[in-house]
Amino acid sequence: MSLLFYRRPDYVAKLPGPMNLTQCQIYVERTQKHRRAIPPELSFENIIQNRALPPCTLQDFMDYLVYVSHDAENLQFWIWLQGYTKRFYAAPPSEQALSPPWSVAEGLQPTGNDPNQAPRTADKQPRFGASEYEINFDQQEPPMTPPGPMSPQFDKQSFISGIANTTRSATDSVEDANAQVGLKWQSFTIQPYRSEINRVISHYLAPNSPRELNLSHKTRSAVLHALQHTTHPSAFSLVRDIVEGTLRGQSHPNFIRWSICNGNKPRVLFVRNSGIAHVVAGVVIAIFLILSNASRWWRLFCFPLFLVGFSIGIAAYKGLCVIVHTGHSRNLRPWEQFGDGASLNSLDNDDEAALGSGSTDDVYSMSNRSGNGKRGISMDTFGTSNTYDHELWVEKYRKKPLLQRIFARNVWIQDETIRLLQDRIVVQSHILSAVITLPLMVLVVALPVTGIL
């Protein structure tokens, strides 16, 4: 990776309208352009398997999708599907036989309404089981339905959020969704995991569901048709390809681009304006000295103003504050800045007592390590929609003075790869600043003394 010519991943804008396989192919093609911009240590697989350190953990990825990108349902559904696939293939063969595989070609055929119609099976094992992008979840527990009240790891907030998303049953939602796409007969209830599939439909596939995926009507109809016949993971082949293509080609590159930035928006804007102010001050002083009778060598005092101004301005344009970077730190995100907010709410009394007067780094690290690492309800498969206006940090941050937003608390960047990328960008800004400043100073010094003033 070149030091002088490294570029952050380009921002990938969302394509308009519902997603389909054709649009996902566009994302895949765009992903090829980001291969050199995203190191292997920050690959999609490493992020999903939680092998990276903050600010590039799986939870950080989820936070980005919830608070910045506003499409966390893709990752929530995809994590569930990976865990569900693993659990399905671990089930006894007798249960798997009740849910035969499903082919995409069958799902695209016209749907029928015959309640006696037998499930149609595929001629070969679906591509899902042998996907080249299959993720290994051996090092972590597969995403499951929130534990019951008698479970020792029962999380009350998560449990309530999982059942309070709607007053209607999942079965009613599934029936309504099927009716909207012309499917009027009941699913096979004896198949394994049928109740869980119904909950997934009511949360992700049904129109106006809490975490509705952005699917076209054709794709939604095909998936619901397949799920009427079988609970086999291959029934999700269409939606899996769309969701995975979106995550890989759009969400992941944008997340890495965002993670490289070490300042919040107020801090970055402040530093950018500071760079402009330095340059403007240098220009004003240079003009004053040119119009005066002072020796032209006095104009060299403009050199540090130009050099510093261009340097911090270029770095700020790429989302970096040079001052914060000196400690390899970053500003805490707005949702991380309050103890009862989204990021530090997992601390209990014992943790706080143990910390005493510990640093912000200690608090943030403990909040990520405590419990099962869940932050709020974003990592739950089933729950409310991914809105955050009700979270306590929103109102507190809105009332926070501008000066405190600019000089927010910092936390050390644990991921070495992110620190290395930031180093490259800062060095580039220094070099580019020198390249701009030196010719400019030669021109300023070369101008003759006018003596007007």
N, C-alpha and C positions, 0 to 999 in steps of 0.2 A: 504494500500500500504506500503510495507516494506521499512524502511529507509535504511537498510544495503544491501538489495538485489534488489533494484530497478534497472531496466535496461531500457534504451531507446528502442523504437520500432526498431526491426531489419530492415535493409534496404531491401526493396523488389525490386528486379531487374525486368525490363520489360521482358516479355516473347517474344521470337522471332516470327516474322511473324505477319500477320493480326490477330486481336482478334476475338474470337468466344465464344460461351457460355461455351464450355468445359474449355477453358483457364480462363474464368471469374470465373468458379467454383473453380479453383485452387487459385485464388486471395481471394475468399470468405473463403476458408479453412485456408489460411494464416492469414486472418484477425482475426480469433479466437485466434491466438497466441498473438495478440497485445491488447487484451481486458484489461489485467492488466497493460500494459505499457502506455495506453492512458486513462487518467481520464475522467469521464463523462462530465466534464466542457469543454473538448476539443474534444467532439464527433463530428462525421461528421455532424450531424444535427445542432449542435450549431455553427459550422463553417459556414455552408451554410446559416443559418438564421442570421448570423452576430451578434451572441450573445457574442462571445469572444472579448477580447480586444487585441490591438497590442502587440506582433507581430503575432496574430492568427486570424485576421479578415478575412472576405471574400476577401477583396482586397489583403491582404497578401498572401492568398492561391492562388489567381489568379497570383500575381507576381511570386510566386514560380514556377507555371506551365509554365509561359512565359519565365522567365529568367534562371531557373535552370533545370526543368524537360523537358521543350520544348514539352508539350502536352496540352496546354491550351484549345485547341478546345473541349476537352471532357467536361470541366466545362462550357464553353460558350454555347455549345449545350444543356447540361443538365439543366442549368438555364433557357434557352429559353423554353425548353420543359415543365418544371414545370409551367412557366407563361402561356404558350400557352394552356396547359390542363385546367388551371383555367379559362381562358377566354373562351375557347370553351364550357365548361359546364355552363358558365354564359350567353351564347348566347340564344336567343329565341328558343323554341322547334321547331318552323317551320324551322329554319336554321339548327339545329342539325339533323333534319330528312333527310336533303339532303346528309348528310355524315354518313351513318350507321357504326356501329362498325366493326372491322376487327379482325379475329382470326389468330393466328400464324400458325395454321395448314393449313389454306387456302393460306397463303403467301408462304408456302413451296411447294405448288403444282405447276406443270408445268404451265408456263405462256402462255397465248394465245394472239393472235393478232387480234381477232374479235372486230371491233369497236363497234358492237352492243351488245356486251356482257354486261349484267347487273351486277352491283356491287353485290358481294357476302357478306352476312352479317353473323355475328357470332350468335350462338345459345344463348349466354349469354353475360352479360356485361364483357368486357375485364378486366384482372387482374390489368391493369394500374390504374383504378379508385379506387381500394381498396388496393393499394400496402401498405405493412406493413412499407415501408420506405417513405411514402408520407410526403412531407415537407410542413409546414404551412407557407404561405407567407402573412398572414394577416397583419403583422407588417411592410411590405415593399411593394413598388410598384412592380407588376410583370414586368419582362423584356419585353419591347415593342420594336417595330421598332423605330429607332432614330427619334425624333420629327421633324416636318417639319419646313421650314424657318420662318413661321409666329408664331411658338410656342414661348411663353415667356421664356421657358427653352431650347431654341434651342442652341445646341452646334455646332459651325461651323466646328470644326475639326472632330467631330464625324460624322457629316452629310456628309462631303466630303469623309471621309474614307469609309462610307457606300455605296457610289455610285461610287467610283473610283476604286473599286477592279477589275473591268473588263470592257472592252469596249463592250462586248456582253451582250445581255439581258438575264435575268434569264430564260426566256422561251427557248431560244436557248440552254442554258446549260442543261436544263432539257431534251430537245429532244435528245441531244447528249448522255446524261447519259442513258436514256431509250434505245436508239439504241444500245449501247454497251452491254447491258444485254438482248437484244432480244425483247424489248417492242417497238412496232412500231405504236401504236395507241395513240390518244390524250387523255389527262386526262379530267375529267368532270369539266368544267370551272365554272358552276353555283354553285358549292359547296362553303361554307363559308371559308374564309381565303386561297383560292387557290393561290392567288398571293404571299402571305407570305410563303406558303409551297414551291412554286417554288424557292423563294429566299433561303430558307433553303437547298433545294436540290442543288442549284448551289454553295452554300458556304460550305456545310458539306458532302454531299453524292456523288456528281458527281466526277468522276475520275479527279485528278489534280486540284481540286477546292482549293480556297485559304486556307480553314481550313478543309481539307479533314480528315474525321475520319478514323482510322485504322481498316477497316472492311474487312472481306473476301468477295470474289466475290459472294458466295452463299447468305450471309447476305445482301449485297448491292442489289442484284437482288430481293430478297424477299421484302425488304422495298420499293424499287422503284415500284415494282408491286402493293403493297398495296396502295401506295400513288397515283397511277393512278386511283384507284377506289374510294378512300375516303380521306378526310382530317381529319378524326376522329383521336384523339390521339392514339388510339389502333394500328394504322398503324405503329407507331414507337416502338411497344413493343420489338421487337428483338434488335434494336439498343439501346433502353433505358436500357435494362438489361445489355448489354455489357458495355455501358458507365458508368452506375452506379456501376457495379462490379469493373471496373478499378479504378474509383474514390475512392470507399470505401476500396478496398483491396490493392491498390498500391499507389495511389497518396496521400491519406490522411495520412496513417502511415508515409510515407516518409516526408511529410510536417511537421508533428509534430516532427519527429526526427530532421529535419533541424531547426525548430523554437527554439528548446531547446538550440542550439548553440548560444553563445553570441559574437562570434568573426568571422570576415571575414577570408578567407583562409590565406592571408599574416600574420594576427595577430596570428592565431592559429599555423601556422608553426613556427613563431618567438618564441612563448611561448614554443612550444614543443622542439625546439632546445635549448632554455634557460634551460629547465629542464635537458636535456642531458648534457649540459655544466656544470651545478651544480654537477651532479653525477660524471662526468669525473674529475672535479676539486677535489671532495672529494676523489676519488680513487687515484689520483696523490699525494695528500697531505698524505694520509694514507700510501702509499708505501714509500714515503720519510721518514716519521717518523718511520716506521718499520725498515728501513735500517739504521737509524741513532742511536746515543747513547741517544736520548731524552727519557724521561720517557714515558711509554706507556699511561699515562693518558693524555698526550698532544694530543693523537689521538682522544679524545672526541670532539676536534674542527671540526672534519669531520662530526659530527652528524647533525648540522644544514644544511650543504650542501646536505647531503643525503636526509634529511627529506623534505627540500624545493624542491629539484630537482625531487624526485619521486612524490611529491604532485602535482606540477604544470604540470609535464609531463603526469601523469595519467589523470588529468582534461583536458589537451589540447588534449589528445587522444580521448576524448569524445566531443570535440568541444567547450570547455569552457576555457576562460581566467580567472584565479582566481583574478587577479587585477581588471579587468572590473566587475567581479561579486561582488566585495565588495560594489559597488554602485547600484547593481541590474540593471545594464545597459547592453546595447549591442552596437556593432558597427553598424553604419548606413550601409545598403547594398550599393553596388556601384551605383545602380540606384536611391538611395535616397540622395546621397551626393551632388547633384548639383541642384541649384534652378530652372534651366530651363530643368531639366531632367524629369524622369518619375514620381517622387513622389511629388515634390514640385511645379509642374507647375500649380497647381490650385490656387496659391496665387495671388491675384490681388494687385493693388497699395495700396488700402485702408488697406488690411491686413498687408502689409509690413510696412506701416506707423504706424499702430497701434502697431505692434510688437516693433518697435524701436530697442533697444538692447536686445531683448528677447533671451532666451536660445534656444538651439537646440531642446529641448523637446517641447517648445512652438510652434516652427516652424513646427515640424513634426506633432503635434497634430492638428494644424490648417489646415495643408494640407489635413489631413484625414477627417476633419469635413466640410471643405468648399464645397460649391456646392452640388452635388449629390454624392460625394465620389468617382467619377470615376477618374481613373488614366490612362491618355493616351487613347487608344482605346481598351484596353484589355477587358473591361466590356461591350463593344458593341456587340450585336448579329451579326450584319453584318459589314464587313469591310475587310481590307487587311489581308494577312497572318500574323501570330504571330511572325514575325521576328523583331528584334530590332537593327540591325546594323545601321539603319538610325537615331536612337535617339542620341541626342546631348551628352548625358552622356558617351556614349561608347568611343568616341574619347578623351574626357576630362579625363576619367579614365585611358585610355591607356597611356596618357602623364603624369599622376600623378607620382611623385617620389615614390620609394619603401618605403621610410621612412614615407611618408604621408599616404600611404596605410596601413602600419602597425599600425600607431597611428591615425586611422581615428576617426572622431567625434563619440560620444556616445549618445544614447538616452535611457531614462528610460523605463524599461519593465513594461507596464501597467497591463498585465494579471497576476493575483496573482498565478494562477495554474502553469504557466511557471516558475515563481520565486521559487515556492515551489519545483518543479522538479529539478531546478538548484541547490537549496540548498542541496537536497539529493545527487546529484552527487558530489558536492564539498566536502560534509562531507564524502562520501565514499572514495574519493581520499585521504583525510587527514588520514582516518583510515587505508586504504590500505598502504599508505606511511609509517605510523608508524609500521605496521606489517612487512614490508620489512626492514625498517631501524634498528629496535631494534636488531633482530638477527644478522644483518650484523655488527653492532657496537660491539656486544659481541664478534664476531669472530675477528674483527680488534684489539680490546683491548687485547684479550687473546693471540694473537701471541707474541712470545718472542722477545726481543730486539736483533737484529743481530749485530749492531755496524759496519756494512760494510762501511758506509760513515763516 
